[in-house]
């Protein structure tokens, strides 16, 4: 038995071709067989292709029709030939046991029946019922769907309605379609239409694409792009709103319901194709996918049924049928034969999607101008608020467009900087900075309803952080440390955004390690210390710890930088604060002892020892100052036994200036001053810097 699942155009056409080739043991299963009600415009070429393919002529020359018309005609031809067609639905494949392999089908009362079969033809369209069941039964699914492109709009809508006389239809038809110039629309009319469309879920600045065909007696079949998740209760409102966006006034009526027929129908369109079109599994019948099972369609191109029949014709070049049975079928030869047909179909889908994407992008600039004009023209305060919100969305979409275009221009498909690009080149860095700004603008301007764009912006930001890190590394090697710091800091800014997952903490830890080294290179010690402190905090919260070499680098630079800062500020640091720092650094040495190599321990030990020496010297210095302070405590101008703050600052200023000018100072402090290497700067600057340094050190 040869089984066809699906009695649509592909299934009926294939059945007639098999019958004509001599196969009589043939059956078609489909619960809707013989009851065809689907509207949907088909050009004459589809009917002509079916007629030429089966050699039977049944349709008036040059006349367009519906999908249901073709189905009815093919069904009539199949039944006339005597092909068995039953209203049963496919349940599953049955693996071969003691008897045979085949399919299980069920009638309307759910009574199941096993049908032994060597060949099963899947003609169930995008549902791919048999193909999916093969995958279910296979340890390694043989059929895989490959994405051709991402359609800008996946949800679509068909309305089969009454629009009045033929002249009424042509009045509508002249105002809809792909060639409408948005710039010619009155600003307020256009903006108000967009507000209504937004309320129904449409997020584009361009009006939804729609087109249709007139079938006489006032009947028209109109296709619309539609927002995802358009609710059934809003079907009428969607049709009316879209049509009124193009032309006013407009009127349509529902066709009378003589019997259940789909007058309004929402449907999704994807752009995928199968990696293979047939498979013979162990203990399974040979399964061959035909028609839309092989590849999705783009209804705007009206190529699904036509191209599907061409690929079915090609199948018979690879079937050897003898005495009513298929004795030979080479799946690889068949796939090779239809490869060109599949490629042409894919390219048409990709071109159509790209045209739509470009149209959406191109509509944003004139839309922005229209909304600015509408804001100035409107006298309704609430309307102005709504217009401004949508204007912000449009600007957010433009930022997204610019960011994604420039990112693709400068990065390869794996999101790495393109080979051959010089990451230190000024033009390239400017491009990356623009991408950064535009991605942040996307997140700031687009509301949460723009899920796809926001998710993509967040994803690209993570990759951009890696680009900034690589740019920083290249700039550092080129001895451009300050530029490297700028790149590293932008990467840090990205990693610190709230949406960045904690799984990237390991990457962030490495980035801070590079930043610490760059800060030290430029003698920006306080920033180096702060960065090292953050890095150690990140390390502690990492579930999966970063490699120990990077940790060693962080700890080494942290201790070295802290000791350097203490050396530069020790005169102004109380001995108690120095002791706290000393204790903290020793704790770090103990905590991370396993990560620090003996060589680096040998380098850090003298620094810790030097710090201990400074503590001792500073304590002596503090005692000397305390003694001087005691002598002056009863002098005029003191309050409560303390010298006025202004006198202390004056004394320190005099002392510092004297040291800076190599003047003679009191013998009891001269030795101490020489050990602390005071900067040649004003004391006020020294005091401020020292206080910041100590606060930073203690906070660590």
Number of C-alpha atoms within 10 A of each C-alpha: 16 22 22 28 26 26 27 25 25 29 28 29 25 24 28 22 19 22 17 13 18 14 20 18 15 20 16 24 22 22 18 15 19 17 12 17 18 16 21 21 24 22 17 16 16 20 28 19 16 24 16 10 18 16 11 12 14 15 17 11 11 11 13 19 21 19 21 19 20 22 24 20 17 27 26 15 18 19 14 9 12 13 21 14 22 16 17 24 20 21 17 19 26 21 18 15 9 6 8 17 22 25 24 17 21 18 16 10 7 11 9 15 14 16 18 21 21 19 21 25 24 27 30 24 21 18 12 18 20 24 28 15 15 23 14 14 15 12 8 8 13 19 18 15 13 12 14 17 17 15 18 15 19 15 18 21 20 25 22 27 19 21 23 16 13 15 11 14 21 14 12 21 18 13 16 21 15 13 9 15 10 17 14 9 14 12 23 19 14 22 27 17 17 26 17 16 23 15 9 20 17 20 20 20 27 20 23 24 19 22 18 20 20 22 17 12 11 18 21 22 21 21 23 21 21 27 21 15 10 17 12 12 8 11 19 14 14 23 20 14 18 22 22 16 23 24 15 10 9 16 13 19 13 14 14 10 9 6 7 7 15 14 17 18 17 20 11 13 15 20 20 21 23 18 14 16 23 24 17 15 14 11 13 23 25 20 22 22 26 25 28 22 25 26 27 22 27 19 16 13 11 15 18 19 22 20 21 23 23 16 21 20 17 15 21 16 13 17 18 13 16 12 10 14 18 17 10 11 16 13 19 12 13 19 20 11 16 18 13 11 16 19 11 13 21 22 13 16 26 18 12 17 20 16 13 17 15 11 14 16 18 14 18 20 14 17 24 20 14 21 24 18 15 22 22 11 12 14 10 9 10 9 16 18 12 15 22 15 14 24 23 19 22 25 19 24 26 20 23 25 19 17 27 18 12 16 22 14 12 16 17 12 8 8 16 16 23 15 9 6 11 14 20 20 11 9 11 15 17 11 16 21 17 17 24 23 13 23 28 21 19 29 20 13 21 22 16 11 10 14 11 9 21 23 14 14 21 19 14 19 22 18 19 25 24 22 22 28 27 21 26 30 23 18 21 20 11 12 12 16 22 16 18 26 25 17 25 26 19 18 27 19 11 22 22 14 13 8 11 15 11 16 11 12 22 19 15 23 26 19 26 27 23 22 28 27 22 25 20 18 15 13 12 14 21 20 17 24 26 18 23 29 21 15 25 19 13 18 19 10 12 16 11 11 14 16 11 13 11 17 22 19 19 25 23 21 20 24 23 19 22 24 20 15 18 23 19 18 20 25 23 20 20 15 20 12 17 23 16 12 21 20 14 15 20 13 12 14 20 10 10 13 14 11 17 20 12 11 8 12 13 11 12 18 13 11 17 19 12 13 22 16 12 22 21 14 19 23 16 15 20 16 12 14 14 12 12 11 15 14 10 15 17 14 12 8 13 14 11 9 13 15 18 13 10 9 12 13 14 12 11 16 15 14 17 23 15 13 18 14 9 9 10 10 14 8 8 11 13 12 13 16 16 10 14 18 13 19 14 12 11 14 20 13 10 19 17 11 16 20 14 12 22 23 12 16 21 12 9 16
